[in-house]
Amino acid sequence: MKHEKFKVTPLERAWILYDVGNSAFVLMIATLVPIFFNALAEAGGLSSVNYLAYWGYASSVVTVITAVLGPILGTLADTRGFKKPIFMLCLFVGVAGCCAMGLATTWLPFLIIFILAKIGFSGSLVFYDSMLGDVTTPERMDVVSSQGYAWGYIGSCVPFVVCLALVLGSGAIGLSQMTALSVALLITAVWWLGTTLPLLRSYKQINYVEVEQHAIRQSFVRIGHTLKHLREDKQVFWFLLAFFCYIDGVYTIIDMATAYGTALGLETTGLLLALLVTQIVAFPSALIFGRLSAKYPSSQLIPACIAAYTGIAVFAFFLTSQWQFWVLAVLVGMFQGGVQALSRSHFAKIIPAEKSGEYFGLFDICGKGASFLGTMIVSVGSQLTGSANVGIGMLALLFAVGFVLFRVSCRTEGAKQV
């Protein structure tokens, strides 16, 4: 396939647009929302270390709940006609939660609403990722997945720049910063919902299992069967273990970057602009990895990204100044899109297409927004040592283990070479 002639179809474009929408929520969660929470936490008397820890614990709670609900809902969604309605339910929970966060006046209610919004977001990704097999063909998956992340990164900058200008210029237009943050959350929710409409209009489920009596009960039976036999599919089994480790580290760095910089006492505006640079750098980087996938298999490109992230975690251990945070932001942007997009398409190619929702339910436990182990490592490490640097630096262990396990998955007997 020659990438210079690659053109997305209308259905692929509608699928990509959802990445543009939900990525705006991701960027908001990674940047302005921690500042909102920080202001509420300071007003409630929390220290900077406890502020970082509670933020991490909230993300961990989301992961636990998603781990329980994701595979169950994903398995149910594989039933004919179920995937789109459940996707819409998760979407509306996430969008409503995004709006409602701006109404919280103390830190605890805010965290509760944040958890609900993040659960809706994470749940929607189970179905969105599993739609990849319905909207494109196996030979186009790497490129379409990469374009989803690439346009998600750059597209999410559109509402973010508006929100950032609103928050930083709130005084000039007679708004308090907290009111401006509330409006920013509303703008993000509208953007997220609006960019999803083309997918809601055009998506049709192609790969499915037929409707059975007692569909909910049968979904439990099917997932039980899958889990029972998962170890027999050694490539998928070892890949999921590897993915759990390395992607937890990736998303922990993304989710906690602003909270980490704030805990180190770095200047807020500089942190936000640095993370905007991450999105801008990630756009061409994701497209480059999509092109590289035509020449090199994902089994070679993914380990390269994991190795790079190991170095990033080590660098973060020594981070003390604003300019170092900018370097960190650029490095993360260079490899973020590649490891996300290639992991998604790699998994889609090694699983049964008719059970994509079920398998992506398992994938989502380890995936986007599900950084349980990573956030726990950062939170506990920070509290035990009193140093946020130690907590972040310990993520290098996750990447090292993930690298080894991924190599094992590619060398299992009968492994698909993708």
C-alpha positions as CSV (number, residue, x, y, z in Angstrom):
1,M,0.0,0.0,0.0
2,K,1.5,3.4,-1.0
3,H,0.8,6.0,1.6
4,E,1.1,8.9,-0.8
5,K,-2.1,7.7,-2.5
6,F,-3.8,6.8,0.7
7,K,-7.2,8.4,1.1
8,V,-9.7,7.9,3.9
9,T,-13.2,6.9,3.1
10,P,-16.2,8.9,4.5
11,L,-16.8,6.1,7.2
12,E,-13.1,6.1,8.2
13,R,-13.2,9.9,8.4
14,A,-16.3,9.8,10.7
15,W,-14.4,7.3,12.9
16,I,-11.3,9.5,13.0
17,L,-13.5,12.5,14.0
18,Y,-14.4,10.8,17.3
19,D,-10.7,10.8,18.2
20,V,-10.7,14.5,17.5
21,G,-13.6,14.9,19.9
22,N,-12.6,12.7,22.8
23,S,-9.0,13.9,22.6
24,A,-10.2,17.4,23.5
25,F,-11.5,15.8,26.8
26,V,-8.2,14.0,27.3
27,L,-6.3,17.3,26.8
28,M,-8.6,19.1,29.2
29,I,-8.1,16.4,31.8
30,A,-4.4,16.5,31.4
31,T,-4.1,20.3,31.6
32,L,-6.8,22.6,32.9
33,V,-8.8,20.2,35.0
34,P,-5.8,19.4,37.4
35,I,-5.5,23.2,37.9
36,F,-9.2,23.4,38.7
37,F,-8.8,20.5,41.2
38,N,-5.6,22.1,42.6
39,A,-7.5,25.3,43.4
40,L,-10.3,23.4,45.2
41,A,-7.7,21.2,47.0
42,E,-5.8,24.2,48.3
43,A,-9.0,25.8,49.5
44,G,-9.8,22.5,51.3
45,G,-6.4,22.5,53.0
46,L,-4.7,19.6,51.0
47,S,-0.8,19.6,50.7
48,S,0.8,19.4,47.3
49,V,1.9,15.8,47.9
50,N,-1.6,14.7,49.0
51,Y,-3.1,16.7,46.1
52,L,-1.0,14.6,43.6
53,A,-1.8,11.4,45.5
54,Y,-5.6,11.9,45.6
55,W,-5.5,12.8,41.9
56,G,-3.7,9.5,41.2
57,Y,-6.1,7.5,43.4
58,A,-9.1,8.9,41.6
59,S,-7.6,7.7,38.3
60,S,-7.0,4.3,39.9
61,V,-10.7,4.1,41.0
62,V,-11.7,4.7,37.4
63,T,-9.5,1.9,36.2
64,V,-10.9,-0.6,38.7
65,I,-14.5,0.2,37.7
66,T,-13.6,0.2,34.0
67,A,-11.8,-3.2,34.5
68,V,-15.1,-4.7,35.8
69,L,-17.5,-3.0,33.4
70,G,-15.4,-2.9,30.2
71,P,-15.2,-6.6,29.2
72,I,-18.8,-7.2,30.2
73,L,-20.2,-4.3,28.2
74,G,-17.8,-5.1,25.3
75,T,-19.0,-8.7,25.2
76,L,-22.6,-7.6,25.2
77,A,-21.9,-5.1,22.5
78,D,-20.6,-7.8,20.1
79,T,-24.3,-8.9,19.9
80,R,-25.9,-7.6,16.7
81,G,-27.4,-4.1,17.2
82,F,-25.9,-3.6,20.7
83,K,-22.6,-1.8,20.0
84,K,-23.8,1.6,18.9
85,P,-26.5,2.1,21.7
86,I,-24.1,1.2,24.5
87,F,-21.4,3.4,22.9
88,M,-23.9,6.3,22.9
89,L,-24.7,5.7,26.6
90,C,-21.1,5.9,27.6
91,L,-20.6,9.0,25.4
92,F,-23.5,10.9,27.1
93,V,-22.2,9.9,30.6
94,G,-18.8,11.3,29.7
95,V,-20.2,14.5,28.1
96,A,-22.6,15.2,30.9
97,G,-19.8,14.6,33.5
98,C,-17.5,17.0,31.6
99,C,-20.1,19.7,32.0
100,A,-20.9,18.9,35.6
101,M,-17.3,19.1,36.8
102,G,-17.6,22.9,36.4
103,L,-20.4,23.0,38.9
104,A,-18.4,21.5,41.8
105,T,-17.3,23.9,44.6
106,T,-15.3,21.6,46.8
107,W,-12.6,19.0,45.9
108,L,-14.4,15.8,47.0
109,P,-17.6,16.3,44.9
110,F,-15.3,17.3,42.0
111,L,-13.4,14.1,42.2
112,I,-16.6,12.0,42.3
113,I,-17.9,13.8,39.1
114,F,-14.5,13.4,37.5
115,I,-14.5,9.7,38.2
116,L,-18.0,9.3,36.6
117,A,-17.0,11.4,33.5
118,K,-13.8,9.4,33.1
119,I,-15.7,6.1,33.3
120,G,-18.1,7.3,30.5
121,F,-15.0,8.3,28.4
122,S,-13.2,5.0,29.1
123,G,-16.3,3.0,28.4
124,S,-16.9,4.7,25.0
125,L,-13.3,3.8,24.0
126,V,-14.1,0.0,24.3
127,F,-16.6,0.4,21.5
128,Y,-14.8,3.0,19.5
129,D,-11.6,1.0,19.3
130,S,-13.6,-2.2,18.5
131,M,-15.3,-0.3,15.6
132,L,-12.0,-0.2,13.8
133,G,-12.6,-3.6,12.2
134,D,-16.0,-2.4,11.0
135,V,-14.9,0.8,9.4
136,T,-11.8,-0.4,7.6
137,T,-9.9,-3.4,6.3
138,P,-7.0,-5.2,8.0
139,E,-4.4,-3.8,5.6
140,R,-5.5,-0.2,6.2
141,M,-5.7,-0.6,10.0
142,D,-2.2,0.8,10.9
143,V,-2.7,3.9,8.9
144,V,-6.3,4.6,9.8
145,S,-5.5,4.1,13.5
146,S,-2.5,6.4,13.2
147,Q,-4.5,9.0,11.5
148,G,-7.1,8.8,14.3
149,Y,-4.5,9.6,16.9
150,A,-2.8,12.2,14.7
151,W,-5.9,14.2,13.9
152,G,-7.0,13.7,17.5
153,Y,-3.9,15.5,18.7
154,I,-4.1,18.4,16.4
155,G,-7.9,18.7,16.4
156,S,-8.1,18.8,20.1
157,C,-5.9,21.9,20.1
158,V,-8.7,23.9,18.5
159,P,-11.1,24.0,21.5
160,F,-8.1,23.9,23.9
161,V,-6.6,27.1,22.5
162,V,-10.0,28.8,22.9
163,C,-10.3,27.4,26.5
164,L,-6.7,28.4,27.4
165,A,-7.2,32.0,26.1
166,L,-10.5,32.1,28.1
167,V,-8.8,31.0,31.3
168,L,-5.6,33.1,31.0
169,G,-7.6,36.2,29.9
170,S,-10.5,35.7,32.3
171,G,-9.7,38.9,34.2
172,A,-9.7,41.0,31.1
173,I,-13.3,40.0,30.3
174,G,-14.6,40.2,33.9
175,L,-14.7,36.5,34.8
176,S,-13.1,34.7,37.7
177,Q,-10.7,32.0,36.7
178,M,-13.0,29.3,38.2
179,T,-15.9,30.6,36.1
180,A,-13.7,30.6,33.0
181,L,-12.6,27.0,33.8
182,S,-16.3,26.0,34.1
183,V,-17.0,27.6,30.7
184,A,-14.0,25.8,29.2
185,L,-15.4,22.4,30.4
186,L,-18.7,23.2,28.7
187,I,-16.9,24.2,25.4
188,T,-15.0,20.9,25.5
189,A,-18.2,18.9,26.1
190,V,-19.9,20.5,23.1
191,W,-16.9,19.9,20.9
192,W,-16.7,16.3,22.0
193,L,-20.4,15.7,21.2
194,G,-20.4,17.6,18.0
195,T,-17.5,15.7,16.4
196,T,-19.2,12.4,17.3
197,L,-22.4,13.1,15.3
198,P,-21.0,11.9,11.9
199,L,-20.0,8.5,13.4
200,L,-23.4,8.2,15.1
201,R,-25.1,8.8,11.7
202,S,-22.9,6.5,9.6
203,Y,-21.7,3.7,11.7
204,K,-23.1,0.2,11.2
205,Q,-22.0,-2.9,13.0
206,I,-20.6,-5.5,10.5
207,N,-18.8,-8.0,12.7
208,Y,-21.1,-9.5,15.4
209,V,-22.6,-12.5,17.0
210,E,-26.4,-13.1,16.5
211,V,-28.9,-12.0,19.1
212,E,-29.6,-14.7,21.6
213,Q,-32.1,-15.2,24.3
214,H,-31.0,-13.7,27.6
215,A,-28.3,-11.6,25.8
216,I,-26.9,-10.2,29.1
217,R,-26.5,-13.6,30.7
218,Q,-24.9,-14.9,27.4
219,S,-22.4,-12.1,27.4
220,F,-21.1,-13.3,30.8
221,V,-20.9,-16.9,29.4
222,R,-19.0,-15.7,26.3
223,I,-16.5,-13.6,28.3
224,G,-16.0,-16.5,30.7
225,H,-15.2,-18.7,27.8
226,T,-12.8,-16.2,26.4
227,L,-10.9,-15.7,29.7
228,K,-10.8,-19.5,30.1
229,H,-9.1,-20.0,26.8
230,L,-7.1,-16.7,26.6
231,R,-3.9,-18.5,27.8
232,E,-4.3,-20.9,24.9
233,D,-3.9,-17.9,22.5
234,K,-0.4,-17.1,23.7
235,Q,0.2,-14.2,21.4
236,V,-2.9,-12.3,22.6
237,F,-2.2,-13.3,26.2
238,W,1.4,-12.1,26.4
239,F,0.6,-9.0,24.4
240,L,-2.1,-8.0,26.9
241,L,0.3,-8.5,29.8
242,A,2.9,-6.4,27.9
243,F,0.4,-3.7,27.0
244,F,-0.9,-3.5,30.6
245,C,2.7,-2.6,31.7
246,Y,3.9,-0.2,29.0
247,I,0.7,1.6,28.2
248,D,0.0,2.2,31.9
249,G,3.3,4.0,32.0
250,V,2.4,6.0,28.9
251,Y,-1.0,7.1,30.2
252,T,0.3,7.9,33.7
253,I,2.8,10.3,32.2
254,I,0.0,11.9,30.0
255,D,-2.6,12.0,32.8
256,M,-0.4,13.3,35.6
257,A,2.0,15.6,33.7
258,T,0.4,18.9,34.8
259,A,-0.2,17.6,38.3
260,Y,3.5,16.5,38.4
261,G,4.7,19.9,37.2
262,T,2.4,21.7,39.7
263,A,3.7,19.6,42.6
264,L,7.2,20.6,41.6
265,G,6.2,24.2,41.8
266,L,6.6,25.0,38.1
267,E,4.9,28.0,36.5
268,T,1.3,27.1,35.4
269,T,1.2,28.9,32.0
270,G,4.5,27.4,31.0
271,L,3.2,23.9,31.8
272,L,0.1,24.4,29.7
273,L,2.0,25.7,26.7
274,A,4.5,22.9,27.0
275,L,1.6,20.3,26.9
276,L,0.1,22.1,23.9
277,V,3.5,21.6,22.2
278,T,3.2,17.9,23.0
279,Q,-0.1,17.7,21.0
280,I,1.5,19.6,18.1
281,V,4.6,17.4,18.0
282,A,2.4,14.3,18.3
283,F,0.5,15.1,15.1
284,P,3.2,14.7,12.5
285,S,4.9,12.0,14.7
286,A,1.8,9.8,14.6
287,L,1.5,10.2,10.8
288,I,5.2,9.3,10.4
289,F,4.7,6.1,12.4
290,G,1.8,5.3,10.1
291,R,4.1,5.6,7.1
292,L,6.8,3.6,8.8
293,S,4.2,0.8,9.3
294,A,4.3,0.2,5.5
295,K,8.0,-0.6,5.7
296,Y,8.4,-2.1,9.2
297,P,6.1,-4.4,11.1
298,S,4.4,-3.2,14.3
299,S,6.3,-5.9,16.1
300,Q,9.5,-3.8,15.5
301,L,8.1,-0.3,15.9
302,I,6.3,-0.8,19.2
303,P,9.4,-2.0,21.1
304,A,11.3,1.1,19.8
305,C,8.6,3.3,21.3
306,I,8.7,1.4,24.6
307,A,12.4,1.8,24.8
308,A,12.1,5.6,24.2
309,Y,9.5,5.9,27.0
310,T,11.9,4.1,29.3
311,G,14.4,6.9,28.7
312,I,11.7,9.5,29.1
313,A,10.8,8.1,32.6
314,V,14.5,8.2,33.6
315,F,14.7,11.8,32.4
316,A,11.6,12.8,34.4
317,F,13.3,11.5,37.5
318,F,15.9,14.3,37.2
319,L,13.4,17.0,36.2
320,T,13.6,20.2,38.3
321,S,13.1,23.1,36.0
322,Q,10.7,24.6,33.4
323,W,13.0,24.1,30.4
324,Q,13.4,20.4,31.3
325,F,9.6,20.1,31.3
326,W,9.5,21.5,27.8
327,V,12.1,18.9,26.7
328,L,9.9,16.2,28.3
329,A,6.8,17.5,26.5
330,V,8.6,17.3,23.1
331,L,9.9,13.7,23.8
332,V,6.5,12.5,24.9
333,G,4.9,14.0,21.8
334,M,7.4,12.2,19.5
335,F,6.5,8.7,20.6
336,Q,3.0,9.0,22.2
337,G,1.0,8.7,18.9
338,G,3.1,5.8,17.6
339,V,2.8,3.6,20.6
340,Q,-0.9,4.2,21.0
341,A,-1.9,3.8,17.3
342,L,0.3,0.8,16.5
343,S,-0.8,-1.0,19.7
344,R,-4.5,-0.5,18.8
345,S,-4.1,-1.8,15.2
346,H,-1.7,-4.5,16.2
347,F,-4.2,-5.9,18.7
348,A,-7.1,-5.6,16.1
349,K,-5.2,-7.8,13.7
350,I,-4.4,-10.6,16.1
351,I,-8.0,-11.1,17.5
352,P,-11.2,-12.6,16.1
353,A,-13.1,-9.8,14.2
354,E,-16.5,-11.0,15.4
355,K,-15.4,-10.7,19.0
356,S,-13.8,-7.3,18.8
357,G,-15.9,-5.7,21.5
358,E,-15.2,-8.5,23.9
359,Y,-11.5,-8.4,23.3
360,F,-11.3,-4.6,23.3
361,G,-13.1,-4.7,26.6
362,L,-10.0,-6.6,27.9
363,F,-7.7,-4.2,25.9
364,D,-9.3,-1.2,27.6
365,I,-8.5,-2.5,31.0
366,C,-4.9,-1.9,30.2
367,G,-5.5,1.0,27.8
368,K,-6.5,4.6,27.4
369,G,-7.5,6.1,30.7
370,A,-6.8,2.9,32.6
371,S,-3.5,3.6,34.3
372,F,-4.1,1.9,37.6
373,L,-0.7,0.5,38.3
374,G,1.2,3.5,37.0
375,T,-0.8,6.0,39.0
376,M,-0.5,3.9,42.1
377,I,3.2,3.7,41.7
378,V,3.4,7.5,41.3
379,S,1.1,8.2,44.2
380,V,2.6,5.7,46.7
381,G,6.1,6.5,45.7
382,S,5.5,10.2,46.1
383,Q,4.0,9.8,49.5
384,L,6.5,7.3,50.9
385,T,9.6,9.4,49.8
386,G,8.1,12.9,49.8
387,S,9.4,13.3,46.3
388,A,7.3,13.5,43.1
389,N,10.4,12.8,41.0
390,V,10.9,9.4,42.6
391,G,7.3,8.5,41.9
392,I,7.5,9.4,38.2
393,G,11.0,7.9,37.8
394,M,9.8,4.5,39.0
395,L,7.7,4.2,35.9
396,A,10.8,3.1,34.0
397,L,10.3,-0.3,35.6
398,L,6.9,-0.6,33.9
399,F,8.4,0.1,30.5
400,A,11.2,-2.3,31.0
401,V,8.9,-5.2,31.9
402,G,6.5,-4.3,29.1
403,F,9.3,-4.4,26.6
404,V,10.3,-7.9,27.6
405,L,6.8,-9.2,27.6
406,F,6.1,-7.8,24.2
407,R,9.1,-9.5,22.7
408,V,7.8,-12.8,24.3
409,S,4.4,-12.3,22.6
410,C,5.9,-11.9,19.2
411,R,8.0,-15.1,19.6
412,T,5.2,-17.4,20.8
413,E,4.5,-20.5,18.7
414,G,2.0,-19.7,15.9
415,A,2.2,-15.9,16.5
416,K,0.8,-13.8,13.6
417,Q,3.6,-11.6,12.1
418,V,2.0,-8.1,12.0
